[in-house]
């Protein structure tokens, strides 16, 4: 991911487990952002406080570190915000399916 590149909110419908291996993550690289899968049920819910508990936040941000692998269920929507560093962020994403 060069400077300003992003990967919009998506899921992996033909997989069971998805993951990413982080090869190079420059200082300041954007986190992996997971969406709360309950959002569709909150249509008429009151607004959330800006500093609410993690389990009440609409998104969870997972910091990325070179050498780490992140695994998650493929139905979980996720995205990567724009790379704001001058260095490229390098990762390898993959899917696994057992059905």
MILUMNU-576855 format. One record per atom (N, C-alpha, C): atom name; x, y, z; residue in one letter. Coordinates in steps of 0.001 Angstrom, whole numbers. Each point is the difference from the previous one (the first is absolute). Example, Ala and Ser with C-alpha at 12.3 -4.5 7.8 and 13.67 -1.06 7.14 Angstrom:
2
REC atome      px      py      pz residu
REC     N   13190   -5690    7800      A
REC    CA    -890    1190       0      A
REC     C     900    1200       0      A
REC     N    -350    1050    -720      S
REC    CA     820    1190      60      S
REC     C    -770    1090     730      S
END
This chain:
99
REC atome      px      py      pz residu
REC     N     834   -1167       0      X
REC    CA    -834    1167       0      X
REC     C     885    1237       0      X
REC     N      88     662   -1125      X
REC    CA     763    1242     -40      X
REC     C    -762    1127     718      X
REC     N     610    1155     101      X
REC    CA    -613    1154     653      X
REC     C   -1384     261    -595      X
REC     N    -976     264     848      X
REC    CA   -1394     318    -324      X
REC     C    -829   -1209    -442      X
REC     N     584   -1180    -138      X
REC    CA    -777   -1190    -374      X
REC     C    -842    -452    1192      X
REC     N   -1190    -505    -295      X
REC    CA    -877    -523    1042      X
REC     C    -717   -1230    -537      X
REC     N    -639    -715     890      X
REC    CA    -771   -1182    -376      X
REC     C   -1332     121     714      X
REC     N   -1050     352    -737      X
REC    CA   -1308     296     569      X
REC     C    -651   -1165     729      X
REC     N   -1049     314     723      X
REC    CA    -736    -958     814      X
REC     C    -497   -1165    -854      X
REC     N     328   -1224     407      X
REC    CA    -375   -1182    -773      X
REC     C      18   -1241     891      X
REC     N    -458   -1117    -561      X
REC    CA      71   -1307     647      X
REC     C     386   -1018   -1059      X
REC     N     145   -1248     393      X
REC    CA     438   -1056    -918      X
REC     C   -1068   -1101     -21      X
REC     N   -1005     109    -881      X
REC    CA   -1160    -884      59      X
REC     C     253   -1467    -329      X
REC     N    1044    -343    -698      X
REC    CA     237   -1393    -377      X
REC     C    1091    -661     839      X
REC     N     220     511    1195      X
REC    CA    1034    -538     873      X
REC     C    -554    -172    1411      X
REC     N     729    -732     815      X
REC    CA    -379    -219    1390      X
REC     C     891     816     936      X
REC     N    1307     -85    -215      X
REC    CA     984     755     777      X
REC     C     825     829    -970      X
REC     N     214    1260     336      X
REC    CA     853     881    -788      X
REC     C    1131     494     885      X
REC     N    1043     482    -616      X
REC    CA    1118     491     791      X
REC     C     942     864    -807      X
REC     N     892     628     705      X
REC    CA    1031     838    -609      X
REC     C    1303    -198     745      X
REC     N    1068    -187    -763      X
REC    CA    1349     -42     547      X
REC     C     649    1335    -331      X
REC     N     537     673     988      X
REC    CA     598    1323    -190      X
REC     C    1502    -128    -206      X
REC     N     447     332   -1205      X
REC    CA    1403     -92    -382      X
REC     C     749    1253     428      X
REC     N    -555    1162    -339      X
REC    CA     635    1282     356      X
REC     C   -1085     991     395      X
REC     N     143     565    1192      X
REC    CA    -958     980     495      X
REC     C     768    1216     509      X
REC     N      98    1035    -825      X
REC    CA     739    1183     439      X
REC     C    -656     671    1213      X
REC     N     797     702     766      X
REC    CA    -519     726    1165      X
REC     C   -1131     923    -459      X
REC     N   -1147     -85     664      X
REC    CA   -1152     821    -367      X
REC     C    -930    -656   -1007      X
REC     N     269   -1264    -363      X
REC    CA    -866    -710    -949      X
REC     C   -1399    -140     588      X
REC     N   -1011     103    -857      X
REC    CA   -1380     -91     480      X
REC     C    -324   -1399     511      X
REC     N    -873     -45     972      X
REC    CA    -410   -1252     637      X
REC     C    -986    -764    -870      X
REC     N    -212   -1253     343      X
REC    CA   -1054    -796    -599      X
REC     C   -1271     335     774      X
REC     N   -1041     399    -700      X
REC    CA   -1230     500     618      X
REC     C   -1115   -1027    -184      X
REC     N    -559    -493    1105      X
REC    CA   -1097    -958     -30      X
REC     C   -1299     703     377      X
REC     N   -1075    -325    -722      X
REC    CA   -1307     578     281      X
REC     C    -772    -889     974      X
REC     N    -706     618     931      X
REC    CA    -875    -733     914      X
REC     C   -1109    -643    -833      X
REC     N    -129   -1328     -13      X
REC    CA   -1007    -645    -833      X
REC     C   -1440     271     456      X
REC     N    -164     623    1158      X
REC    CA   -1345     306     504      X
REC     C    -532    1333    -510      X
REC     N     760     741    -816      X
REC    CA    -394    1351    -393      X
REC     C   -1381      68    -630      X
REC     N    -371    -971    -819      X
REC    CA   -1310      19    -648      X
REC     C   -1138     -22    1021      X
REC     N     248    -556    1166      X
REC    CA   -1027     -75    1048      X
REC     C    -116    1281     813      X
REC     N     887     938    -198      X
REC    CA      22    1228     792      X
REC     C    -631    1190    -720      X
REC     N    -873    -246    -962      X
REC    CA    -553    1073    -820      X
REC     C    -646    1102     851      X
REC     N    -741    -342    1014      X
REC    CA    -689    1000     816      X
REC     C     643     165    1375      X
REC     N    1211    -472     156      X
REC    CA     683      89    1296      X
REC     C     459    1436     263      X
REC     N     118     370    1258      X
REC    CA     516    1339     308      X
REC     C    1462     118    -424      X
REC     N     473    1224    -189      X
REC    CA    1400     181    -408      X
REC     C     962    -572    1043      X
REC     N    1138    -462    -472      X
REC    CA    1017    -539     907      X
REC     C     889    1125     511      X
REC     N     466    -153    1203      X
REC    CA     928     975     555      X
REC     C    1345    -172    -705      X
REC     N     724    1093    -235      X
REC    CA    1295    -107    -701      X
REC     C     998    -911     701      X
REC     N     -29     -61    1323      X
REC    CA     968    -824     735      X
REC     C    -703   -1151     725      X
REC     N    -880    -701    -728      X
REC    CA    -698   -1132     615      X
REC     C     931   -1209     104      X
REC     N    -441   -1005     725      X
REC    CA     778   -1224     169      X
REC     C     246    -660   -1358      X
REC     N    1077    -761    -154      X
REC    CA     317    -639   -1288      X
REC     C   -1150    -838    -562      X
REC     N    -729    -709     864      X
REC    CA   -1084    -845    -501      X
REC     C   -1204     804    -504      X
REC     N      -4    1308     237      X
REC    CA   -1085     853    -471      X
REC     C     409     903   -1161      X
REC     N    1200    -148    -504      X
REC    CA     462     832   -1112      X
REC     C    -426    -602   -1331      X
REC     N    -239     845    -986      X
REC    CA    -435    -455   -1324      X
REC     C    1132    -691    -755      X
REC     N    1237     371     301      X
REC    CA    1156    -588    -674      X
REC     C    1083    -328    1017      X
REC     N     777   -1017    -332      X
REC    CA    1165    -363     801      X
REC     C    1208     143    -913      X
REC     N    1026     665     485      X
REC    CA    1215     215    -787      X
REC     C    1103    -904     540      X
REC     N     525    -854    -870      X
REC    CA    1047    -925     396      X
REC     C    1326     499    -573      X
REC     N     948     398     853      X
REC    CA    1275     501    -517      X
REC     C     768   -1108    -719      X
REC     N     654     371   -1085      X
REC    CA     729    -983    -813      X
REC     C    1491      67     325      X
REC     N     629   -1182      38      X
REC    CA    1418    -109     312      X
REC     C     636   -1008    -937      X
REC     N    1121     372    -600      X
REC    CA     707    -920    -898      X
REC     C     315   -1296     723      X
REC     N    -229   -1121    -696      X
REC    CA     240   -1313     563      X
REC     C   -1227    -635     631      X
REC     N   -1058     768     209      X
REC    CA   -1225    -533     606      X
REC     C    -970    -513   -1058      X
REC     N    -820    -963     412      X
REC    CA   -1106    -498    -812      X
REC     C   -1287     295     762      X
REC     N    -996     548    -690      X
REC    CA   -1306     239     589      X
REC     C    -997    -911    -706      X
REC     N    -725    -820     771      X
REC    CA   -1030    -893    -540      X
REC     C   -1361     474     504      X
REC     N   -1020    -107    -868      X
REC    CA   -1352     390     383      X
REC     C   -1004    -750    -863      X
REC     N   -1222    -116     498      X
REC    CA   -1039    -660    -778      X
REC     C    -333     861   -1220      X
REC     N    -180    -652   -1135      X
REC    CA    -109     696   -1282      X
REC     C   -1241     863    -144      X
REC     N   -1044    -240     786      X
REC    CA   -1218     803     -83      X
REC     C     159    1364     674      X
REC     N    1069     188     757      X
REC    CA     207    1246     742      X
REC     C     512    1102    -933      X
REC     N    -808    1063    -133      X
REC    CA     405    1096    -888      X
REC     C    1194     743     588      X
REC     N     915     395    -891      X
REC    CA    1239     642     427      X
REC     C     519     907   -1105      X
REC     N     913     870     352      X
REC    CA     614     898    -978      X
REC     C    1348     489     506      X
REC     N     741     607    -907      X
REC    CA    1277     639     342      X
REC     C     -90    1436    -489      X
REC     N     135     945     928      X
REC    CA     -35    1409    -383      X
REC     C    1241     371    -799      X
REC     N     -26    1159    -608      X
REC    CA    1087     453    -867      X
REC     C    1351     -25     714      X
REC     N    1016    -427    -737      X
REC    CA    1372      13     504      X
REC     C     494    1442     -36      X
REC     N     262     566    1141      X
REC    CA     424    1407      72      X
REC     C    1513     136     155      X
REC     N     721   -1108     -99      X
REC    CA    1458      64      96      X
REC     C     600      62   -1402      X
REC     N    1261     377     -84      X
REC    CA     691      44   -1293      X
REC     C     498   -1370    -432      X
REC     N      59    -948     942      X
REC    CA     477   -1352    -309      X
REC     C   -1174    -909    -342      X
REC     N     284   -1006    -818      X
REC    CA   -1030    -980    -328      X
REC     C    -244    -941    1163      X
REC     N   -1237    -359     178      X
REC    CA    -390   -1023     965      X
REC     C    -187   -1288    -797      X
REC     N     649   -1073     417      X
REC    CA     -35   -1252    -759      X
REC     C    -657   -1086     853      X
REC     N   -1027    -626    -554      X
REC    CA    -677   -1093     699      X
REC     C    -479   -1025   -1018      X
REC     N    -238   -1212     490      X
REC    CA    -514   -1085    -840      X
REC     C   -1295    -478     649      X
REC     N   -1100     128    -730      X
REC    CA   -1299    -431     527      X
REC     C    -378   -1339    -613      X
REC     N    -786    -777     747      X
REC    CA    -360   -1324    -472      X
REC     C   -1351    -420     575      X
REC     N    -596   -1017    -627      X
REC    CA   -1278    -559     427      X
REC     C     124   -1515      84      X
REC     N    -769    -586     924      X
REC    CA     -43   -1459     124      X
REC     C   -1478    -401      59      X
REC     N    -324   -1082    -683      X
REC    CA   -1369    -479     -56      X
REC     C      -7   -1505     211      X
REC     N    -841    -514     892      X
REC    CA     -36   -1446     216      X
REC     C   -1349    -607    -351      X
REC     N    -862     740    -693      X
REC    CA   -1264    -600    -431      X
REC     C    -124      17   -1497      X
END
